[in-house]
Amino acid sequence: MTIRGKAHIAGAYEHPDRKIPDKSVAQVHAEVALGALADAGLTLDDVDAYFCAADAPGFGPISMADYLGLKHLSYLDSTETGGSSYLVHVGHAAAAIAAGKCRVALITLAGLPRSRPMPRAAQATAPEAGFESVFGPTTVAMYALAARRHMHEYGTTSAQLAAIKVAASQHAQHNPNAMLPNPVTVEEVLDSPIISDPLHRLDCCVITDGGGALVVVAPEVAARLRRQTVQVLGHGEAPRHAMNGRIDLTYTGAVWSGPRAFEEAGVTPADMDYASIYDSFTITVLETLEDLGFCEKGKGGAFVADGSLLAPHGRLPFNTDGGGLCNNHPMNRGGMTKVIEAVRQLRGEAHPAVQVPDCELALAHGTGGSIATRVGSATLILGREDA
Amino acid sequence: MTAIAPQPLVTPAPPVNPETEPFWAATAEGRLLVKRCDDCSSLIWYPRAICPECGSMRTDWLQVSGRGRVYSYTVNHRGEGPYQGSPPYVLAYVELDEGPRMMTNIVETDGQNLAVGLPVEVVFHDTGEGNALPRFRPLRT
């Protein structure tokens, strides 16, 4: 069985705000839920499946189902793979719809890490905790370790990583909601303070309040909606873990999730008109591009340095909303906005300055957790309604 | 290259449970242990009761040399938790001579000699709670 063409994304909504000091997390979940349902032309009463991850307050998916007043749920999924959770949810929703378990799936994300900084609770109960947390790993430091090793093995440079941020900033200038709307240069990235070397502040994503939501529906539901929908053509997910001490920081789970998604969709990387690539850090993008097969392993630096990522006419226009690096990274989880911008591109609703002409096929990729150590990777292939 | 000043590094006590207690007890004696599978002979890192190679629950402790090479490193300027406010410190993966790659800190370095591949040896930093953190310093020849 395949999910190819058996589910559509009918609604997508990104919260416009980046700092929300006066609302609760549940309230923002509700705002984005209503936004995505309105986008689809549906209501809370139509929802029969609810998906959320660990950002949802309360008891798994139950508290938010209660809060939202969802009355017709026959399917629940609270798979948690960090920032990639929402791409996993789209794949799981499509599979559940294809299996006849539900017809209208709502997926929500929200959080307020900018207004209410949360100390990153050390996961003292994780089985590896005593052997890692005591040495002071931080999210940035873990990605910095990967960047250093990639540089060592392949000669990747800080200037090449900076080119990824530069491309994202070129796109963000057209997004009125972007947290960082000003274009930056390679020099400005390299001159920004070191956070965890070799990563600079401008190699890191923004920290924002906010959220987003998606509505995934069965084809027969999509057929009666006025709104243009987007087909779910392929999905792949894969964990990558420390592999019993054989850690290799130069690749991610995308080496497995990508081929699964491409195979299900019956397409190849060369067929992609647009890509949303998870960009918690510049190195995340670089390794993912290689792992998904957009360029040879180790050649990501050269690929990004020659303008390939620039919309609308680069070889692989990416993150045309400005991505997590410049636009939005709600709740420190960038997967939701990756799907939302891919939906905009396939509907022809990205900003005109960055809209890819005749965008028919798009990829969205999520990288949750700590790159190459314990990471949940997820890849979606999406197609225009008539693709 | 970012310089780091020689300094005492915060040494938080690890969470210890019955599964990991022998590892931490050995650190108090200056010994670095890994696990080994009695059935398939694989070395196991991080230490755990199950062999993640073959699924056997017959595993035992093995002392290793405490020598290895830097697999990757970063000078982190933004510590969190117990490291919040710490001066820049070195987080690293060290590949032990016996094979496993383990997370650690590199100490007794000013940052100038750090490199992937640098030979290092284990040192134990007392947590004050009956055990010690296995950190590594450049190998003294």
Interface residues (C-beta under 8 A of the other chain):
Chain A: P119 R120 A122 A124 T125 P127 E128 A129 G130 F131 E132 S133 V134 F135 G136 P137 T138 V140 A141 A144 L145 A146 R148 R149 H152 P193 I194 I195 S196 D197 P198 L199 A242 N244 G245 R246 I247 L249
Chain B: T2 V10 P12 A13 P14 P15 V16 T20 F23 W24 S42 L43 I44 W45 Y46 P47 R48 P52 E53 Y71 S72 Y73 T74 V75 N76 H77 R78 G79 E80 G81 P82 Y83 S86 Y89 L91 A92 Y93 G99 P100 R101 M102 M103 T104 N105 V116 L133 R135
